[in-house]
Amino acid sequence: MKGDLFSSEHMVQPATAPGMTVENSKCIRYTVNGEMLARQGAMVAYRGNLQFERKGQGVGGMLKRAVTGEGLPLMAVRGQGEAWFAHEAQNCFVVDVEPGDEFTVNGRNVLCFDSSLSYSISTVKGSGIAGGGLFNSVFTGQGRLGLICEGSPLVIPVSPRYPVYVDTDAIVGWSAGLTTSLHRSQSIGSMLRGGSGEAVQLVLQGEGFVVVRPSEATPQKTQQH
């Protein structure tokens, strides 16, 4: 068969390196030799001798958004082979976490990651029950982290002179060393009159960067596995 579909733009080429690579803007390829972790239901294809196993609680039982109450179930992928991961055609990005780094990520943006990375659940300080990402996962160690984002993310530098105010439903993650708190940018009177729709933001202060997606959260679809 011939046609644009079979051009090099779409045809999968042999893997050139083990581990995680960006296959295209909507998909991450992982060449597995041992174990890696991924969001349940995110595998779209694989080849080789791979086994997929539900990863108990982990991030899944605890990483919950205050608005929806939904978590992020994980699965372990073990064996030798290649797997491709994607989620609702969202854009995919790879972050290299180095020793000494710490990257806090909203659970809705995690797609897959190396098993060499450590992760823990952290409550966003100062967010209270109003925070859009009340629980987040903090990644440390050394390895690669695959993220998804609706649209092209904004990476905004944060400095002591210029704190950044972010909509709680738009934040993807932020680097170590930043402190968080809530900021109310709307008066009670304005809220009673209907408000602007931008009543509360998460403030990030310190030295580092914050990653923001160019849209607010949309209702989560029921996951089927």
Accessible surface in RSA format (square Angstrom, percent):
REM  Atomic radii and reference values for relative SASA: ProtOr
REM  Chains: A
REM  Algorithm: Lee & Richards
REM  Probe-radius: 1.40
REM  Slices: 20
REM RES _ NUM      All-atoms   Total-Side   Main-Chain    Non-polar    All polar
REM                ABS   REL    ABS   REL    ABS   REL    ABS   REL    ABS   REL
RES MET A   1   201.87 104.5 129.03  85.4  72.84 173.4 102.09  86.8  99.78 132.2
RES LYS A   2   201.51  98.3 170.18 104.4  31.34  74.6 115.49 104.0  86.02  91.6
RES GLY A   3    48.00  59.2   0.00   N/A  48.00  59.2  35.12  96.4  12.88  28.8
RES ASP A   4   126.85  88.9 119.01 118.5   7.84  18.5  36.80  86.6  90.05  89.8
RES LEU A   5   124.60  69.4 114.13  81.7  10.46  26.3 117.12  82.3   7.48  20.1
RES PHE A   6    77.34  38.7  59.77  37.0  17.57  45.7  60.02  36.4  17.32  49.6
RES SER A   7    44.91  38.0  34.38  45.9  10.53  24.2  42.07  89.6   2.84   4.0
RES SER A   8    94.85  80.1  73.47  98.1  21.38  49.2  40.74  86.7  54.11  75.8
RES GLU A   9   142.86  82.0 109.21  82.6  33.65  80.1  48.43  93.7  94.43  77.1
RES HIS A  10   102.53  56.0  75.14  52.2  27.39  70.1  45.37  46.8  57.16  66.5
RES MET A  11    97.67  50.6  88.61  58.6   9.06  21.6  59.22  50.3  38.45  50.9
RES VAL A  12    59.52  39.2  41.43  37.5  18.09  43.6  41.58  36.1  17.93  48.6
RES GLN A  13    92.45  51.7  91.62  67.0   0.84   2.0  51.62 109.9  40.83  31.0
RES PRO A  14   105.41  76.8  96.54  88.0   8.88  32.3  99.88  82.5   5.54  34.4
RES ALA A  15    44.34  40.8  13.24  20.4  31.10  70.8  16.57  23.3  27.78  73.6
RES THR A  16   136.96  97.4  95.49  96.8  41.48  98.9  78.43 105.4  58.53  88.5
RES ALA A  17    46.90  43.1  38.60  59.6   8.30  18.9  43.48  61.2   3.42   9.1
RES PRO A  18   109.94  80.1  94.66  86.3  15.28  55.6  95.53  78.9  14.41  89.5
RES GLY A  19    17.10  21.1   0.00   N/A  17.10  21.1  16.10  44.2   1.00   2.2
RES MET A  20     2.31   1.2   0.00   0.0   2.31   5.5   0.00   0.0   2.31   3.1
RES THR A  21    44.25  31.5  42.40  43.0   1.85   4.4  37.77  50.7   6.48   9.8
RES VAL A  22    73.29  48.2  46.57  42.2  26.71  64.4  46.57  40.5  26.71  72.5
RES GLU A  23    51.60  29.6  26.24  19.8  25.36  60.4  11.09  21.4  40.51  33.1
RES ASN A  24    79.11  54.6  69.66  67.3   9.45  22.8  36.29  87.3  42.81  41.4
RES SER A  25    69.69  58.9  57.77  77.1  11.92  27.5  44.09  93.9  25.60  35.9
RES LYS A  26    87.36  42.6  87.20  53.5   0.16   0.4  58.44  52.6  28.92  30.8
RES CYS A  27    15.76  11.9  15.76  17.6   0.00   0.0   8.49  21.5   7.27   7.8
RES ILE A  28     0.00   0.0   0.00   0.0   0.00   0.0   0.00   0.0   0.00   0.0
RES ARG A  29    14.37   6.0  14.37   7.3   0.00   0.0   2.24   3.1  12.14   7.4
RES TYR A  30    16.23   7.6  16.23   9.2   0.00   0.0   4.24   3.2  11.98  14.8
RES THR A  31    31.36  22.3  29.31  29.7   2.05   4.9  28.85  38.7   2.51   3.8
RES VAL A  32     3.17   2.1   0.38   0.3   2.79   6.7   0.38   0.3   2.79   7.6
RES ASN A  33   121.09  83.5  89.83  86.8  31.26  75.3  20.01  48.2 101.08  97.7
RES GLY A  34    34.04  42.0   0.00   N/A  34.04  42.0  31.49  86.4   2.54   5.7
RES GLU A  35    60.65  34.8  44.88  34.0  15.77  37.5  16.27  31.5  44.38  36.2
RES MET A  36     0.00   0.0   0.00   0.0   0.00   0.0   0.00   0.0   0.00   0.0
RES LEU A  37     8.39   4.7   8.39   6.0   0.00   0.0   8.39   5.9   0.00   0.0
RES ALA A  38     0.00   0.0   0.00   0.0   0.00   0.0   0.00   0.0   0.00   0.0
RES ARG A  39     9.04   3.8   9.04   4.6   0.00   0.0   0.89   1.2   8.16   4.9
RES GLN A  40    15.23   8.5  10.14   7.4   5.08  12.1   7.19  15.3   8.03   6.1
RES GLY A  41    57.45  70.8   0.00   N/A  57.45  70.8  25.55  70.1  31.90  71.4
RES ALA A  42     0.45   0.4   0.00   0.0   0.45   1.0   0.44   0.6   0.01   0.0
RES MET A  43    61.90  32.1  45.14  29.9  16.76  39.9  42.73  36.3  19.17  25.4
RES VAL A  44    91.16  60.0  56.61  51.3  34.55  83.2  62.46  54.3  28.71  77.9
RES ALA A  45    48.05  44.2  40.98  63.2   7.06  16.1  48.05  67.7   0.00   0.0
RES TYR A  46   100.34  46.8  74.65  42.5  25.70  66.9  32.94  24.8  67.41  83.1
RES ARG A  47   123.12  51.7 117.67  60.0   5.46  13.0  58.97  80.6  64.15  38.9
RES GLY A  48    56.17  69.3   0.00   N/A  56.17  69.3  30.52  83.8  25.65  57.5
RES ASN A  49    97.99  67.6  91.32  88.2   6.67  16.1  31.81  76.6  66.18  64.0
RES LEU A  50    12.16   6.8   0.00   0.0  12.16  30.6   0.00   0.0  12.16  32.7
RES GLN A  51    94.79  53.0  90.45  66.1   4.34  10.3  61.08 130.0  33.72  25.6
RES PHE A  52    66.06  33.1  32.54  20.2  33.52  87.2  33.03  20.0  33.03  94.5
RES GLU A  53    97.01  55.7  92.39  69.9   4.62  11.0  32.74  63.3  64.27  52.5
RES ARG A  54   158.13  66.4 137.43  70.1  20.70  49.3  57.17  78.1 100.96  61.2
RES LYS A  55    66.26  32.3  61.33  37.6   4.93  11.7  24.96  22.5  41.30  44.0
RES GLY A  56    58.39  72.0   0.00   N/A  58.39  72.0  43.45 119.2  14.94  33.5
RES GLN A  57   125.60  70.2 118.36  86.5   7.24  17.2  56.01 119.2  69.59  52.8
RES GLY A  58    31.46  38.8   0.00   N/A  31.46  38.8  19.88  54.6  11.58  25.9
RES VAL A  59     2.45   1.6   2.45   2.2   0.00   0.0   2.45   2.1   0.00   0.0
RES GLY A  60    11.66  14.4   0.00   N/A  11.66  14.4   4.74  13.0   6.92  15.5
RES GLY A  61    24.63  30.4   0.00   N/A  24.63  30.4  13.50  37.1  11.13  24.9
RES MET A  62   105.60  54.7  99.89  66.1   5.72  13.6  74.86  63.6  30.75  40.7
RES LEU A  63     5.49   3.1   2.17   1.5   3.32   8.4   2.19   1.5   3.30   8.9
RES LYS A  64    86.43  42.2  85.78  52.6   0.65   1.5  33.05  29.8  53.38  56.9
RES ARG A  65    15.38   6.5  14.16   7.2   1.22   2.9  12.74  17.4   2.64   1.6
RES ALA A  66    34.76  32.0   1.67   2.6  33.09  75.3   9.76  13.7  25.00  66.2
RES VAL A  67   102.25  67.3  69.08  62.5  33.17  79.9  75.15  65.3  27.10  73.5
RES THR A  68    48.93  34.8  17.21  17.4  31.72  75.6  24.85  33.4  24.09  36.4
RES GLY A  69    47.13  58.1   0.00   N/A  47.13  58.1  27.54  75.6  19.59  43.9
RES GLU A  70    70.64  40.6  62.18  47.0   8.47  20.2  35.82  69.3  34.83  28.4
RES GLY A  71    26.85  33.1   0.00   N/A  26.85  33.1   5.22  14.3  21.63  48.5
RES LEU A  72     4.12   2.3   4.12   3.0   0.00   0.0   4.12   2.9   0.00   0.0
RES PRO A  73    28.15  20.5  26.70  24.3   1.45   5.3  28.15  23.2   0.00   0.0
RES LEU A  74     0.31   0.2   0.31   0.2   0.00   0.0   0.31   0.2   0.00   0.0
RES MET A  75    16.43   8.5  16.43  10.9   0.00   0.0   4.34   3.7  12.08  16.0
RES ALA A  76     0.62   0.6   0.55   0.9   0.06   0.1   0.55   0.8   0.06   0.2
RES VAL A  77     0.00   0.0   0.00   0.0   0.00   0.0   0.00   0.0   0.00   0.0
RES ARG A  78    81.40  34.2  81.40  41.5   0.00   0.0  42.03  57.4  39.37  23.9
RES GLY A  79    13.11  16.2   0.00   N/A  13.11  16.2  11.18  30.7   1.93   4.3
RES GLN A  80   101.21  56.6  98.17  71.7   3.04   7.2  46.38  98.7  54.83  41.6
RES GLY A  81    17.00  21.0   0.00   N/A  17.00  21.0  14.05  38.5   2.96   6.6
RES GLU A  82    19.48  11.2  19.48  14.7   0.00   0.0  10.67  20.6   8.81   7.2
RES ALA A  83     0.00   0.0   0.00   0.0   0.00   0.0   0.00   0.0   0.00   0.0
RES TRP A  84    22.64   9.1  22.64  11.0   0.00   0.0  22.64  12.1   0.00   0.0
RES PHE A  85     0.00   0.0   0.00   0.0   0.00   0.0   0.00   0.0   0.00   0.0
RES ALA A  86    17.71  16.3  13.79  21.3   3.92   8.9  13.99  19.7   3.71   9.8
RES HIS A  87    37.20  20.3  33.89  23.6   3.32   8.5  19.68  20.3  17.52  20.4
RES GLU A  88    95.87  55.0  54.41  41.2  41.46  98.7  40.85  79.0  55.02  44.9
RES ALA A  89    68.78  63.2  52.93  81.7  15.86  36.1  56.44  79.5  12.34  32.7
RES GLN A  90    22.03  12.3  18.29  13.4   3.73   8.9   8.09  17.2  13.94  10.6
RES ASN A  91    21.49  14.8  21.25  20.5   0.24   0.6   3.32   8.0  18.16  17.6
RES CYS A  92     6.40   4.8   0.00   0.0   6.40  15.1   0.00   0.0   6.40   6.9
RES PHE A  93    73.42  36.7  71.16  44.1   2.26   5.9  73.42  44.5   0.00   0.0
RES VAL A  94    34.05  22.4   6.01   5.4  28.04  67.6   6.01   5.2  28.04  76.0
RES VAL A  95    44.23  29.1  40.99  37.1   3.24   7.8  44.23  38.4   0.00   0.0
RES ASP A  96    77.34  54.2  59.50  59.2  17.84  42.2  19.69  46.3  57.65  57.5
RES VAL A  97     3.47   2.3   1.17   1.1   2.30   5.5   2.00   1.7   1.47   4.0
RES GLU A  98    83.89  48.2  83.89  63.5   0.00   0.0  39.35  76.1  44.54  36.4
RES PRO A  99    90.34  65.8  67.28  61.3  23.06  83.8  69.85  57.7  20.48 127.3
RES GLY A 100    81.32 100.3   0.00   N/A  81.32 100.3  42.25 116.0  39.07  87.5
RES ASP A 101    62.46  43.7  55.27  55.0   7.18  17.0  15.12  35.6  47.34  47.2
RES GLU A 102    73.07  42.0  67.72  51.2   5.35  12.7   5.74  11.1  67.33  55.0
RES PHE A 103    11.50   5.8  11.50   7.1   0.00   0.0  11.50   7.0   0.00   0.0
RES THR A 104    12.67   9.0  12.64  12.8   0.03   0.1   4.07   5.5   8.60  13.0
RES VAL A 105     0.00   0.0   0.00   0.0   0.00   0.0   0.00   0.0   0.00   0.0
RES ASN A 106     0.78   0.5   0.57   0.6   0.21   0.5   0.44   1.1   0.34   0.3
RES GLY A 107     4.15   5.1   0.00   N/A   4.15   5.1   3.50   9.6   0.65   1.4
RES ARG A 108    21.33   9.0  11.77   6.0   9.55  22.7  15.36  21.0   5.97   3.6
RES ASN A 109     1.78   1.2   1.78   1.7   0.00   0.0   0.00   0.0   1.78   1.7
RES VAL A 110     1.80   1.2   1.80   1.6   0.00   0.0   1.80   1.6   0.00   0.0
RES LEU A 111     0.00   0.0   0.00   0.0   0.00   0.0   0.00   0.0   0.00   0.0
RES CYS A 112     0.04   0.0   0.00   0.0   0.04   0.1   0.04   0.1   0.00   0.0
RES PHE A 113     0.41   0.2   0.41   0.3   0.00   0.0   0.41   0.3   0.00   0.0
RES ASP A 114    21.10  14.8  21.10  21.0   0.00   0.0   6.90  16.2  14.20  14.2
RES SER A 115    55.39  46.8  31.79  42.4  23.60  54.4   9.74  20.7  45.65  64.0
RES SER A 116    75.69  64.0  45.93  61.3  29.77  68.6  52.87 112.6  22.82  32.0
RES LEU A 117     7.31   4.1   0.00   0.0   7.31  18.4   0.07   0.0   7.24  19.5
RES SER A 118    66.74  56.4  61.00  81.4   5.74  13.2  30.63  65.2  36.11  50.6
RES TYR A 119    56.55  26.4  31.09  17.7  25.46  66.3  25.46  19.1  31.09  38.3
RES SER A 120    64.39  54.4  58.75  78.4   5.64  13.0  45.38  96.6  19.01  26.6
RES ILE A 121    45.01  25.6  15.16  11.3  29.86  72.0  15.16  10.9  29.86  81.0
RES SER A 122    41.57  35.1  36.49  48.7   5.08  11.7  14.70  31.3  26.87  37.6
RES THR A 123    72.49  51.6  62.10  63.0  10.40  24.8  41.61  55.9  30.88  46.7
RES VAL A 124     8.86   5.8   3.15   2.8   5.72  13.8   7.37   6.4   1.50   4.1
RES LYS A 125   170.39  83.1 162.82  99.9   7.57  18.0 110.74  99.7  59.65  63.5
RES GLY A 126    49.43  61.0   0.00   N/A  49.43  61.0  28.57  78.4  20.86  46.7
RES SER A 127     0.85   0.7   0.84   1.1   0.01   0.0   0.68   1.4   0.17   0.2
RES GLY A 128    46.95  57.9   0.00   N/A  46.95  57.9  41.18 113.0   5.78  12.9
RES ILE A 129   145.76  82.9 129.72  96.6  16.04  38.7 130.65  94.1  15.11  41.0
RES ALA A 130    58.06  53.4  33.84  52.2  24.22  55.1  43.81  61.7  14.26  37.8
RES GLY A 131     1.69   2.1   0.00   N/A   1.69   2.1   1.64   4.5   0.06   0.1
RES GLY A 132     0.68   0.8   0.00   N/A   0.68   0.8   0.50   1.4   0.18   0.4
RES GLY A 133     6.81   8.4   0.00   N/A   6.81   8.4   1.91   5.2   4.90  11.0
RES LEU A 134    25.00  13.9  25.00  17.9   0.00   0.0  25.00  17.6   0.00   0.0
RES PHE A 135    64.45  32.2  63.52  39.3   0.92   2.4  63.52  38.5   0.92   2.6
RES ASN A 136     2.18   1.5   2.18   2.1   0.00   0.0   0.38   0.9   1.80   1.7
RES SER A 137     0.34   0.3   0.34   0.5   0.00   0.0   0.34   0.7   0.00   0.0
RES VAL A 138    18.55  12.2  17.29  15.7   1.26   3.0  17.29  15.0   1.26   3.4
RES PHE A 139     0.77   0.4   0.77   0.5   0.00   0.0   0.77   0.5   0.00   0.0
RES THR A 140    46.30  32.9  46.30  46.9   0.00   0.0  30.02  40.3  16.28  24.6
RES GLY A 141    29.68  36.6   0.00   N/A  29.68  36.6  26.33  72.3   3.35   7.5
RES GLN A 142   105.54  59.0  99.13  72.4   6.42  15.3  28.70  61.1  76.84  58.3
RES GLY A 143    12.49  15.4   0.00   N/A  12.49  15.4  10.78  29.6   1.71   3.8
RES ARG A 144    76.84  32.3  76.84  39.2   0.00   0.0  27.26  37.3  49.57  30.0
RES LEU A 145     0.00   0.0   0.00   0.0   0.00   0.0   0.00   0.0   0.00   0.0
RES GLY A 146     0.00   0.0   0.00   N/A   0.00   0.0   0.00   0.0   0.00   0.0
RES LEU A 147     9.93   5.5   9.93   7.1   0.00   0.0   9.93   7.0   0.00   0.0
RES ILE A 148     0.09   0.1   0.00   0.0   0.09   0.2   0.00   0.0   0.09   0.2
RES CYS A 149     3.00   2.3   3.00   3.3   0.00   0.0   3.00   7.6   0.00   0.0
RES GLU A 150    49.18  28.2  45.09  34.1   4.09   9.7  23.58  45.6  25.60  20.9
RES GLY A 151    34.40  42.4   0.00   N/A  34.40  42.4  25.02  68.7   9.38  21.0
RES SER A 152    77.95  65.9  70.84  94.5   7.11  16.4  36.90  78.6  41.05  57.5
RES PRO A 153    34.90  25.4  17.54  16.0  17.35  63.1  17.54  14.5  17.35 107.9
RES LEU A 154    94.80  52.8  91.95  65.8   2.85   7.2  94.80  66.6   0.00   0.0
RES VAL A 155    96.40  63.4  70.30  63.6  26.10  62.9  70.30  61.1  26.10  70.8
RES ILE A 156    58.61  33.4  57.85  43.1   0.76   1.8  58.61  42.2   0.00   0.0
RES PRO A 157   104.99  76.5  96.16  87.7   8.83  32.1  96.42  79.6   8.57  53.3
RES VAL A 158     2.04   1.3   0.00   0.0   2.04   4.9   0.05   0.0   1.99   5.4
RES SER A 159    31.39  26.5  30.66  40.9   0.72   1.7  27.54  58.7   3.84   5.4
RES PRO A 160   100.20  73.0  70.92  64.7  29.28 106.4  75.80  62.6  24.40 151.7
RES ARG A 161   193.84  81.4 166.66  85.0  27.18  64.7  71.13  97.2 122.71  74.4
RES TYR A 162   139.26  65.0 137.62  78.3   1.64   4.3 108.18  81.3  31.08  38.3
RES PRO A 163    40.62  29.6  28.02  25.5  12.60  45.8  28.02  23.1  12.60  78.3
RES VAL A 164    18.45  12.1  16.06  14.5   2.39   5.8  18.45  16.0   0.00   0.0
RES TYR A 165   111.78  52.2  86.19  49.0  25.59  66.6  51.92  39.0  59.86  73.8
RES VAL A 166     5.41   3.6   2.46   2.2   2.95   7.1   5.41   4.7   0.00   0.0
RES ASP A 167    33.47  23.4  26.57  26.4   6.90  16.3  14.67  34.5  18.80  18.8
RES THR A 168    16.71  11.9  16.42  16.6   0.30   0.7   2.17   2.9  14.55  22.0
RES ASP A 169    35.30  24.7  35.30  35.1   0.00   0.0   0.17   0.4  35.13  35.0
RES ALA A 170     7.78   7.2   7.78  12.0   0.00   0.0   7.78  11.0   0.00   0.0
RES ILE A 171     4.66   2.7   4.66   3.5   0.00   0.0   4.66   3.4   0.00   0.0
RES VAL A 172     3.07   2.0   2.83   2.6   0.24   0.6   2.85   2.5   0.22   0.6
RES GLY A 173     0.05   0.1   0.00   N/A   0.05   0.1   0.05   0.1   0.00   0.0
RES TRP A 174    16.17   6.5  16.15   7.8   0.02   0.0   8.28   4.4   7.89  12.8
RES SER A 175    15.77  13.3  14.38  19.2   1.39   3.2  14.61  31.1   1.16   1.6
RES ALA A 176    42.85  39.4  29.78  46.0  13.07  29.7  33.47  47.1   9.38  24.8
RES GLY A 177    64.24  79.2   0.00   N/A  64.24  79.2  40.06 109.9  24.18  54.1
RES LEU A 178    19.11  10.6   0.00   0.0  19.11  48.0   0.00   0.0  19.11  51.4
RES THR A 179    88.51  63.0  83.60  84.8   4.91  11.7  78.62 105.6   9.89  15.0
RES THR A 180    19.20  13.7   5.86   5.9  13.34  31.8   3.60   4.8  15.60  23.6
RES SER A 181    42.77  36.1  42.77  57.1   0.00   0.0  32.70  69.6  10.08  14.1
RES LEU A 182    59.67  33.2  33.00  23.6  26.67  67.0  33.16  23.3  26.51  71.3
RES HIS A 183    69.44  38.0  66.96  46.5   2.48   6.3  37.93  39.1  31.51  36.7
RES ARG A 184   132.98  55.8 107.16  54.6  25.83  61.5  34.58  47.3  98.40  59.6
RES SER A 185    63.97  54.1  27.11  36.2  36.86  84.9  30.23  64.4  33.74  47.3
RES GLN A 186    16.48   9.2   8.11   5.9   8.36  19.9  11.43  24.3   5.05   3.8
RES SER A 187    70.78  59.8  53.65  71.6  17.13  39.5  54.03 115.1  16.75  23.5
RES ILE A 188   110.30  62.8 107.35  80.0   2.95   7.1 107.35  77.3   2.95   8.0
RES GLY A 189    29.66  36.6   0.00   N/A  29.66  36.6  23.94  65.7   5.72  12.8
RES SER A 190    28.24  23.9  27.76  37.0   0.49   1.1  10.65  22.7  17.60  24.7
RES MET A 191    77.38  40.1  60.16  39.8  17.21  41.0  61.61  52.4  15.77  20.9
RES LEU A 192   150.27  83.7 116.33  83.2  33.94  85.3 119.67  84.0  30.60  82.3
RES ARG A 193   191.79  80.5 151.82  77.4  39.97  95.2  79.96 109.3 111.83  67.8
RES GLY A 194    65.13  80.3   0.00   N/A  65.13  80.3  35.50  97.4  29.63  66.4
RES GLY A 195    35.46  43.7   0.00   N/A  35.46  43.7   7.11  19.5  28.35  63.5
RES SER A 196    83.92  70.9  46.52  62.1  37.40  86.2  52.87 112.6  31.05  43.5
RES GLY A 197    65.96  81.3   0.00   N/A  65.96  81.3  42.65 117.0  23.31  52.2
RES GLU A 198    80.53  46.2  77.31  58.5   3.22   7.7  42.75  82.7  37.78  30.8
RES ALA A 199    24.97  23.0  21.04  32.5   3.93   8.9  21.04  29.6   3.93  10.4
RES VAL A 200    36.44  24.0  24.77  22.4  11.67  28.1  24.77  21.5  11.67  31.7
RES GLN A 201    19.50  10.9  19.50  14.3   0.00   0.0  12.87  27.4   6.63   5.0
RES LEU A 202     6.08   3.4   6.08   4.4   0.00   0.0   6.08   4.3   0.00   0.0
RES VAL A 203     9.04   5.9   8.93   8.1   0.11   0.3   8.93   7.8   0.11   0.3
RES LEU A 204     0.00   0.0   0.00   0.0   0.00   0.0   0.00   0.0   0.00   0.0
RES GLN A 205    83.86  46.9  83.21  60.8   0.65   1.5  15.48  33.0  68.38  51.9
RES GLY A 206    22.32  27.5   0.00   N/A  22.32  27.5  20.82  57.1   1.50   3.4
RES GLU A 207   119.95  68.9 107.75  81.5  12.20  29.1  59.04 114.2  60.91  49.7
RES GLY A 208    24.05  29.7   0.00   N/A  24.05  29.7  16.71  45.9   7.34  16.4
RES PHE A 209    76.68  38.4  76.68  47.5   0.00   0.0  76.68  46.5   0.00   0.0
RES VAL A 210     0.00   0.0   0.00   0.0   0.00   0.0   0.00   0.0   0.00   0.0
RES VAL A 211    15.03   9.9  15.03  13.6   0.00   0.0  15.03  13.1   0.00   0.0
RES VAL A 212    15.34  10.1  15.34  13.9   0.00   0.0  15.34  13.3   0.00   0.0
RES ARG A 213    10.47   4.4   8.21   4.2   2.26   5.4   0.00   0.0  10.47   6.3
RES PRO A 214    73.07  53.3  37.53  34.2  35.54 129.2  48.88  40.4  24.19 150.3
RES SER A 215    43.03  36.4  29.40  39.2  13.63  31.4  41.63  88.7   1.40   2.0
RES GLU A 216    82.10  47.1  74.11  56.1   7.99  19.0  29.19  56.5  52.91  43.2
RES ALA A 217    29.88  27.5   6.94  10.7  22.94  52.2   6.94   9.8  22.94  60.8
RES THR A 218    70.72  50.3  65.80  66.7   4.92  11.7  53.94  72.4  16.78  25.4
RES PRO A 219   125.38  91.4 104.18  95.0  21.20  77.1 113.11  93.4  12.27  76.3
RES GLN A 220    62.85  35.1  37.15  27.2  25.70  61.2   6.62  14.1  56.23  42.6
RES LYS A 221   148.47  72.4 134.77  82.7  13.70  32.6  91.20  82.1  57.27  61.0
RES THR A 222   120.97  86.0  96.89  98.2  24.09  57.4  64.09  86.1  56.88  86.0
RES GLN A 223    61.84  34.6  35.86  26.2  25.98  61.9  32.43  69.0  29.41  22.3
RES GLN A 224   163.64  91.5 134.21  98.1  29.43  70.1  45.06  95.9 118.58  89.9
RES HIS A 225   129.21  70.6  47.23  32.8  81.98 209.7  81.93  84.4  47.28  55.0
END  Absolute sums over single chains surface
CHAIN  1 A    11694.9       8670.3       3024.6       6773.1       4921.8
END  Absolute sums over all chains
TOTAL         11694.9       8670.3       3024.6       6773.1       4921.8
